[in-house]
Amino acid sequence: MPTALTLSGSIRTGSFNQKLADIMGARLRAAGVEVTPVSLKDFEMPIFNEDLEPDNVPQTAIRLARLFVSHNIVFIATPEYNGGLPPLLVNALTWLSRVEPWPFESSVFGIGGVSSGKYGTIWAQSHLRDSLTKIGTLVVPTLLGIGPASSAFTEEGDIAEKAINRKIDRMIGELTHFSRGGV
């Protein structure tokens, strides 16, 4: 059975991006994937500083890297701050890029995000795709840019827009179809 890790680049209470990560987890489960939700709140790491390497790499970074490696799929929901990525996500990915086992070569990645604006984190997702691709990550083609957040979800907590639901279906197909050669 394929396995997936879902996480949000936001740890705030009521995060729209956490809602998206939860929805992706549920949809992946419905597609027959075993899902492990992860909160970056559980993986505190100091602000990255090369002076801390190699002797003081946080154990939480090593633990998170092992989770990435042990899953076939990783889905990241990212907020957008001033057209870029949230510092929490940048810091976590930077620490992950410094540990063994290398956490970016065994999984297929999907990315998405929800923002208060109508552009739905497209700039942040562009930065995230660029960063992940530069370190050898396979990111599926479909992006989930959802906005505005105020109308993105139904009262039941589902995605409101049919076109976004079709994109989610397409991404689920890509995430379950593409493979990096097994874990």
N, C-alpha and C positions, 0 to 999 in steps of 0.2 A: 504494500500500500504506500502511495506517495505521502510525503510529510511536508508540512508547511509551517513556517514561522511568520506570525503577523506582529507588526509593531507600529507605533505612532511616534512621530518626532515631537509630540506634545504630551506633557504629563499633567496639564491643568485639568481640574475638575470640570466635567462637561465638555471636554474637547470634541470638536466636530471630527477631527482626524482620528481620534480613538473610536468614534462611532463608525467611521469608514473602515478602520482596521477590523472592528468587530463584525461588520457586515461582510467584509471579504472573508473572514474566518468562517462565518456561517455558510457562505456560498461555496467556499472550498470544501467544507465538510459535506455539503449536499452533493458535491461532485466526486465524493469518495476519497477525499484527502484527509489524513489525520493532521489536526491543526494544534499548534502550540502558541497561544497568545503570550506576548512578552511586553512588559512595561519597562521603559528605560529608567523609571523610578527605582526599580529593583537592581539597577546596575550603576550605582554612583561611581563616578570617575573624576579625578582632579582635572582641571583644565590642562590640555595636552601641552607638554613642554619637553623638548628633546633632552634637557638636563636630567629628566627622570629615567631616560632609557639607558641601558637595557635592564638595569637592576631593579627598577621600581615601577614596572608595568603593573597596573592594578589587576588584582586577581579577578575582579569583576569583568574586565576586558577579556581576559583569557576564558572565563566561563561563558561569556556571551559569544565569543568566537567559536567555541566548541558547539554551542547551540546552532549557530549558522551552518557549520560544517555538517552537523548531523541531520539537516533537513534538506530536502530536494528543492524547496520553494521558499523564497523570502518575499513578503509583501511589506512595503514601507509606505505609510501614509504620512505625508509631510505638510505642516503648515508653511506659510510663506511670510517672512518678516522683511519688510522693506525690499521686496523683490528677490530675496535670497532665502537661504536655508536657516532654520533655527539653530542657534549655537549648541543646544543639547544634542541634536542629531549630528552636526559637524564634529563635535568633540568625540562622540561615541564611534563614529566611522573612522576618525583619525586614529584613535586608540586601536580599533580593530585592525587597521592596516599595518600595525606594528607588532602584531602577535602571531605566534604559531599555535595551532595550525592556521594557515592562511584561510580566512573565512569567505573569500569572494569567488573561488574558482569551482566550487562543487554545486552551488545552487543556481537556479534561475530566479531572477528578481523581477517583481512587478512594483510599479510606483504609482502613487496617486496622491490627491490632496483635496482638501476642502478649505475655502477661504470666504471671508465676508464679501469680497468683491466678485464681480461677474466673471473674472478670468480664471478662477479656480486653481490657484497656485501654479500656473503654467511656467512662470519664471523660476520658481523654486524647483519644480520638477526638471526643468532644463538643466539647472545647475547640478541637481542630484544625478541625472542621467550622465552628464559629462563626467562628473567625479567617479561614479561607479564604473563607467566604461573605460576610463583611463587606467583603472587598476585591474582591468581584466574581467569585469563582471559581465555576464550576459543578462541584459535587461530586455524584456519582451517589448514589442513595438507599441502596443496600446498603452496610452496614458489616461489616467482618470482625473481630469481637472473638473472639480465640482464647485459651482458658485452661482449665486450667492448662498451662503450657508443658511440664511434665514428661511429659505424656501427649499432647501435641498432634501429635507427629510419629511416623511409623513408623521402624523401623530403617533403612529405605531413604531416609529424609528427606522423605517425602511427608506430606501432611496425613492424620491418622489417622481423624478423624470424618467420616462420610458427610454429615452435615448441613452441616458447614463446606465440604466439597467442592461441595455444591449451591449454597451461598452464593457460592463463588468462581466457579462457572459463571454464576450470575446477574449477578455484578459484571462478569465478562468481557463478557457480553451487553450490559450497560448501557454499559460503556466503549467498546465497538465500535459501538454503535448511536447514542448521543448524539454531537452534533457542535457545535462552536463556530463553524463556518463555514469550516473549512479553514485550513491553515497556509501 
